[in-house]
Amino acid sequence: MAKLTRVTAPTLDVVQVLLGSADPIWGLALAKAVERAPGTVYPILSRLEELGWIVGDWEGESDHAGPRRRYYRLTDEGRAEAAALVAARARRVAAAPTPRLAFGISG
């Protein structure tokens, strides 16, 4: 399985939501969940799909108005890679020094 060559904060947000979702999630719902523009999320989904981390399936017949939805889910290998990325992010955040505010702090 190919590794991501560029891991951005939006990419980490997307894989974290995918990891936390028991069911496949459609692209726009995922964009809303990560509070990112669809123009940011859909290229990430495309890249993850090309790498084999996720699988996207078009919905069949539906009762909702509008275009068909594409639902995404992590592959087994993608789940392992995504979990490693999220764990590395958590370690970096935990290891980061806590900033001290200059206001009201003495010596």
Rosetta blueprint (number, residue, H / E / L):
1 M L
2 A L
3 K L
4 L L
5 T L
6 R L
7 V L
8 T L
9 A H
10 P H
11 T H
12 L H
13 D H
14 V H
15 V H
16 Q H
17 V H
18 L H
19 L H
20 G H
21 S L
22 A L
23 D L
24 P L
25 I E
26 W E
27 G H
28 L H
29 A H
30 L H
31 A H
32 K H
33 A H
34 V H
35 E L
36 R L
37 A L
38 P H
39 G H
40 T H
41 V H
42 Y H
43 P H
44 I H
45 L H
46 S H
47 R H
48 L H
49 E H
50 E H
51 L H
52 G L
53 W L
54 I E
55 V E
56 G E
57 D E
58 W E
59 E L
60 G L
61 E L
62 S L
63 D L
64 H L
65 A L
66 G L
67 P L
68 R L
69 R L
70 R E
71 Y E
72 Y E
73 R E
74 L E
75 T L
76 D H
77 E H
78 G H
79 R H
80 A H
81 E H
82 A H
83 A H
84 A H
85 L H
86 V H
87 A H
88 A H
89 R H
90 A H
91 R H
92 R H
93 V H
94 A H
95 A H
96 A L
97 P L
98 T L
99 P L
100 R L
101 L L
102 A L
103 F L
104 G L
105 I L
106 S L
107 G L
